[in-house]
Each structure stands twice: as structure tokens, then as C-alpha cells.
Amino acid sequence: MQFLSDNAAPVHPAVWEAMRRADATDAPYDGDALSRSLDRAFSDLFGMDCAVVWTSTGTAANCLALATLVPPYGGIVCHDDAHIEQDEAGAPEFYTHGAKLMLAHGPHAKLTPESIAAVIDPIRDDVHRVQPHAVAITQATEQGCVYAPGELAVLADYVRGKGLAFHMDGARFANAVAHLGCTPAEAGPAHDIDTLSFGMIKNGGMGAEALVFFDPARAAEAKRRHKRAGQLQSKGRYLAAQLLAMIEGDVWLANARHANAAAATIAEGAGARLLYPCQANEVFVRLSPAEREALREQGFGFYDWGADAARFVTAWNADAGHAARLAAAIAAL
């Protein structure tokens, strides 16, 4: 009964089938019919013009986006718990050739105008200090919480007022949309987002993520960086096929709803032990080392989260019975 990570989940059957259908001769790189159809497919999904570049990892999607938005001498404001700070091994600095991550704080791994101001307002506007050029947020956050449309609107007004670019890490964007029950645009792009890494791998994909530009003109530079970063695969139709299979028929959203429902079951069992509100597919629970061991002895797999907590992640194929058993086991501790 594994709740280690949604990265460990299998590939959705629709993705395998789409890749099988793509297994025919076509133009190489991103010149195939499937890759050429991505811009229109995602524009229809979001209800606005956009350009899409496929990548093989979420790290590449995030960092190519930031490299397009930020010069080597610039700064990127993010939460100190953000994936680009905690889990990408300096890749943002590598892809941008030196841009600095400027760390902000705040509950539930969210940024607010106040937390961003605390970072950038003390910075003198002179050549001796790195100047901020972009803000990067995560939807859903690294603590499993979701920005509501109203929060995004306030944040976007502030970011634009400061003349900064705006990137959204959407590794679990589907789970955020499923929680909010809003349109995909309202969960991010409608709020003046420049770039979105639209996560697919955690949600049933195999090895493809969508880097979405809401100013299509920016995609031309990104494609040059994409090639230079070793991301331009010669048989790109297989990556495009995965992305299209996920958004056609709203497979991506159905998968996220299923994962969220399993997480909600676990959160209900955790009760007062919850560290953060459970709004997506991650559940963070206060557990002593002895309690964690007791759960593992019952067959549950999960990651420790510091000295006295654990993280449980549900996936698109989560077994509802396993989730209920885990909830009961936590409640019984």
C-alpha cells in the first residue's frame, strides 16, 4: 500500500494507446503533426492563445521558463519551500546562467504581496545588488495547498505593478483545478501568468511535460534554449502524443479528482494531526518515529517529513480501499 509519490504511479492506459498510435513515420523533432497541434489544443483548453514546448521533465520545464524570463544577472522570488529551491539541485541557476533565487516566507508555501515585498523592498536599485525580475509560485504548493482565483488576482496585480514576470510551477496543476472546481484558466493563466509548467508525469503521463507560454512570441527564444539544453528529442511525436492524450476527454482532470478524493479520505482519518489543509493529493501528518514505524509494519509506504511528520501522496490510480485502511490506521494510533 504505497503512498510514497505520484511519480511512482504507472502510466495511464490512454497515454500508452496514444504513443502506440504515434508509432508511425512522421517529421522529426517538433515538426510532426502531433507537436504542431499542441498550440491549438492548449489554446482551446485555456481559452486564450498560447504556445507549447514539450519537455521530458518538470525541472526542465520550470527552468527553461525562468531562463526565458530572467537574465543571468537577475533575481527570481520564490517561497523558501519551493521545488525550484529545495529539489532542483541548482538547475534554475544553471539554466539561467546565474540568476539568483530570492527566498520569501509564508504559511502553506504560498507567496503574498507582503511576503514578496519583504524580500524586494530592501533591495537598493543600483549595480551592487541583484534586482528582481520574476516571481515563481507553485500550484498546488509544496505543502499541498491551492491558490484560489482571488489570491492569484491580488498577487498578479502586485507582481505586474512591480514590473516583474510571473511563472507558475504546475507540477500538480491538475489537482489544484480539481480542488477549485474552476476553469483551467481561472486556476492560473487568467491572472496574467507568463509561463506555466503543466505537469503530466505525476498525473498519469510517462515522460512529457508541457511548458506553456501565454505570450506566444516568447516561445521562439525558448525553443533555442530547449535545443541547447538537450531537450529537443528527435522523436518528439511521442511526447506530444502523451500530452494530447491527457487533455483530450479531460483525462488529466479525472485523474486528479480521483487522487484528490483518496487524499481527502486519508486527511479525514488524520484529523488534528494534519500539518496543513489537504487541498490536493498530498497529506502531511504529525507522527512520531514510533508511530511511523507502526504504520510501516502494517504495510504502508510513505516518506518521513522531518523528525516528527510524514507525507502521504495519492496518485491517479489510488486504491480507495488502501486509502481508507490508512485513514483508519492513523486514526487508531
C-alpha positions in Angstrom: 0.0 0.0 0.0 2.3 2.7 -1.4 1.8 6.4 -0.7 5.4 7.4 -1.5 4.9 9.6 -4.5 2.6 10.2 -7.5 5.8 9.9 -9.6 5.8 6.2 -8.7 2.4 5.6 -10.3 2.0 3.7 -13.6 1.3 5.3 -16.9 -2.4 5.8 -17.8 -3.7 3.4 -20.5 -4.8 6.3 -22.7 -1.2 7.5 -22.8 0.1 4.1 -23.8 -2.5 3.9 -26.5 -1.7 7.4 -27.8 2.0 6.5 -28.0 1.2 3.3 -29.9 -0.9 5.3 -32.4 2.0 7.7 -32.8 4.4 4.8 -33.7 4.5 5.7 -37.4 6.8 7.7 -39.6 6.5 11.4 -39.3 8.7 14.5 -39.3 11.5 14.5 -36.7 12.0 16.8 -33.6 8.9 19.0 -33.1 7.9 19.1 -36.8 5.4 16.2 -36.6 1.7 16.7 -36.8 1.1 16.0 -33.1 3.6 18.5 -31.9 2.3 21.1 -34.3 -1.2 20.6 -32.9 -0.2 21.4 -29.3 -0.6 25.1 -29.5 -4.2 24.9 -30.7 -5.1 22.1 -28.2 -3.8 24.0 -25.2 -5.2 27.3 -26.5 -8.6 25.6 -26.6 -8.1 24.2 -23.1 -7.3 27.6 -21.6 -9.5 29.8 -23.8 -6.5 32.0 -24.8 -3.7 31.9 -27.3 -0.6 30.1 -26.1 2.4 28.3 -27.4 3.6 25.0 -26.0 7.0 23.4 -25.9 7.2 19.8 -24.7 10.0 18.8 -22.3 11.0 15.5 -20.7 11.0 16.6 -17.1 9.3 19.2 -14.8 12.7 20.6 -13.8 13.5 21.3 -17.5 10.0 23.0 -18.0 10.4 25.2 -14.9 14.0 26.2 -15.6 13.6 26.8 -19.4 10.6 29.1 -18.5 12.7 31.0 -16.0 15.7 31.3 -18.3 13.4 32.9 -20.9 12.0 35.4 -18.4 15.1 36.3 -16.4 18.6 37.4 -17.4 21.7 35.9 -15.8 22.1 39.0 -13.5 18.5 39.0 -12.4 16.6 37.5 -9.4 13.6 35.2 -9.0 11.4 35.5 -6.0 10.1 32.2 -4.7 8.9 30.6 -1.5 11.7 29.0 0.6 9.9 25.7 0.3 9.5 25.9 -3.5 10.6 23.0 -5.6 13.0 25.2 -7.6 14.8 25.9 -4.3 14.5 22.6 -2.5 14.5 19.9 -5.1 16.1 21.0 -8.4 19.8 20.9 -7.5 20.7 24.4 -8.7 19.1 23.8 -12.1 17.4 27.3 -12.1 20.8 28.9 -11.6 22.3 26.6 -14.2 19.7 27.1 -16.9 19.6 30.9 -16.4 23.4 31.1 -16.3 23.4 32.6 -12.8 20.1 34.2 -11.9 19.6 34.3 -8.1 16.7 32.7 -6.2 15.4 35.2 -3.6 13.6 33.4 -0.9 10.3 34.5 0.7 8.4 33.0 3.6 4.7 32.4 4.3 2.2 29.8 5.5 1.3 26.9 3.3 4.2 27.6 1.0 2.3 30.5 -0.6 3.5 33.9 -1.6 1.6 37.1 -0.9 2.3 40.7 -1.9 3.5 41.3 1.7 6.0 38.3 1.7 7.4 39.4 -1.7 7.7 43.0 -0.6 9.7 41.9 2.5 12.2 40.4 0.1 12.5 43.0 -2.7 11.7 46.3 -1.0 15.0 46.5 0.9 17.0 45.9 -2.3 18.7 49.1 -3.4 18.3 49.9 -7.1 21.9 50.1 -8.0 24.5 47.9 -9.7 25.8 46.4 -6.5 22.5 44.5 -5.8 20.8 41.7 -7.8 17.5 43.1 -9.0 14.3 41.0 -9.0 13.0 40.1 -12.5 10.3 37.4 -11.8 8.1 35.8 -9.3 7.6 32.0 -9.3 4.8 30.3 -7.5 3.6 26.7 -7.3 0.0 25.5 -7.9 -0.6 23.4 -5.9 2.1 24.3 -3.4 4.7 22.1 -1.9 2.6 21.8 1.2 -0.4 20.6 -0.7 -2.3 23.9 -0.6 -4.0 25.7 -3.5 -4.1 29.3 -4.6 -7.7 30.4 -5.0 -8.5 32.7 -8.0 -8.9 35.6 -5.7 -5.5 35.1 -4.2 -4.0 34.9 -7.7 -5.7 38.1 -8.8 -4.3 40.0 -5.9 -0.8 38.5 -6.4 -0.9 39.2 -10.1 -1.8 42.9 -9.6 1.2 43.3 -7.2 3.6 41.4 -9.4 2.7 43.4 -12.5 2.7 46.6 -10.6 6.4 45.9 -9.8 7.1 45.2 -13.4 8.0 41.6 -12.8 7.4 38.4 -14.9 5.2 35.7 -13.4 5.9 31.9 -13.6 3.7 29.1 -12.3 5.1 25.7 -11.5 2.1 23.5 -12.2 3.6 20.0 -11.4 0.2 19.3 -9.7 -1.8 21.9 -11.5 -4.5 19.3 -12.3 -5.0 18.6 -8.6 -5.4 22.4 -8.0 -8.0 22.7 -10.7 -9.9 19.6 -9.4 -10.0 21.1 -5.9 -11.1 24.6 -7.0 -13.8 23.3 -9.4 -13.0 26.3 -11.7 -11.8 26.5 -15.3 -8.1 25.8 -16.0 -7.6 29.4 -16.9 -9.0 30.6 -13.5 -6.5 28.5 -11.7 -3.6 30.4 -13.2 -3.4 31.7 -16.7 -6.3 34.1 -16.5 -4.3 36.0 -13.8 -1.6 37.4 -16.2 0.7 34.4 -15.8 3.6 34.4 -18.3 4.6 30.8 -18.2 3.2 27.6 -16.8 4.8 24.2 -16.5 1.7 22.0 -16.9 2.5 18.8 -15.0 1.6 15.5 -16.7 4.0 12.9 -15.4 2.7 13.0 -11.8 -0.8 12.7 -13.1 -0.6 9.6 -15.4 2.0 10.6 -18.0 5.1 8.8 -18.8 7.8 11.3 -19.8 6.4 14.5 -21.1 5.5 17.9 -19.6 4.0 21.0 -21.3 5.8 24.3 -21.0 3.1 26.8 -21.9 3.8 30.4 -22.9 0.8 32.8 -22.7 2.8 35.3 -24.9 3.4 33.0 -27.9 6.2 35.3 -29.1 8.4 34.2 -26.2 8.3 30.6 -27.4 10.8 31.3 -30.2 13.6 32.0 -27.7 12.6 29.2 -25.5 12.9 26.7 -28.4 16.5 27.7 -28.9 17.2 27.2 -25.2 15.2 23.9 -25.5 17.6 22.6 -28.1 20.7 23.9 -26.3 19.5 22.2 -23.1 19.3 18.8 -24.8 15.5 18.7 -24.6 14.7 18.6 -28.3 14.1 14.9 -28.7 14.3 13.6 -32.3 11.1 11.7 -32.0 9.0 14.4 -30.3 5.7 13.0 -31.6 5.8 10.5 -28.7 6.0 13.4 -26.1 3.3 15.3 -27.9 1.1 12.2 -28.0 1.2 11.9 -24.2 0.2 15.5 -23.7 -2.7 15.3 -26.1 -3.9 12.0 -24.7 -4.1 13.6 -21.2 -6.0 16.7 -22.1 -8.4 15.1 -24.7 -11.5 14.0 -22.9 -10.3 15.6 -19.7 -8.3 12.5 -18.6 -6.0 14.9 -16.7 -8.8 16.3 -14.7 -10.5 12.9 -14.0 -7.1 11.5 -12.8 -6.6 14.5 -10.4 -10.1 14.2 -9.0 -9.5 10.5 -8.2 -6.2 11.3 -6.5 -7.7 14.2 -4.5 -10.6 12.1 -3.3 -8.2 9.4 -1.9 -6.1 12.1 -0.2 -9.2 13.6 1.4 -10.0 10.2 2.9 -6.6 10.0 4.5 -6.9 13.6 5.7 -10.2 12.8 7.4 -8.5 10.0 9.4 -5.6 12.2 10.3 -7.9 14.8 11.9 -6.0 17.1 14.2 -2.7 15.6 13.2 -2.7 17.4 9.8 0.1 19.9 9.4 -1.6 21.8 6.5 -5.0 21.8 4.9 -5.4 18.9 2.4 -6.4 20.6 -0.8 -4.8 18.4 -3.5 -3.2 15.0 -3.4 -0.6 15.4 -0.6 -1.3 14.8 3.1 1.2 15.9 5.7 0.7 14.3 9.1 2.3 14.7 12.6 3.7 11.3 13.5 6.4 10.3 15.9 9.1 7.8 14.8 7.4 5.0 16.7 4.0 5.8 15.0 5.6 5.9 11.6 7.2 2.5 12.2 3.8 1.1 13.4 2.2 2.2 10.1 5.1 0.7 8.0 4.6 -2.6 9.9 1.0 -2.6 8.7 2.2 -2.3 5.1 2.0 1.4 4.3 4.8 3.1 2.3 5.4 6.8 2.7 8.2 9.4 3.2 9.3 10.8 6.5 8.9 14.6 6.6 11.3 15.9 9.1 11.7 14.4 12.6 8.0 14.2 13.6 5.9 14.1 10.4 5.2 12.1 7.3 4.0 12.8 3.8 1.4 10.7 2.0 0.8 11.2 -1.7 -2.1 9.7 -3.7 -2.0 9.1 -7.4 -4.4 8.8 -10.3 -4.7 5.1 -9.7 -5.0 5.3 -5.9 -6.8 2.3 -4.4 -9.8 3.7 -2.4 -9.6 0.7 0.0 -6.0 1.3 0.7 -6.7 5.0 1.4 -9.5 4.0 3.8 -7.3 1.5 5.6 -4.5 4.1 6.0 -7.1 6.6 7.4 -8.3 4.1 9.9 -4.8 3.1 10.9 -3.8 6.8 11.5 -7.0 7.4 13.5 -6.2 4.4 15.7 -2.8 5.5 16.7 
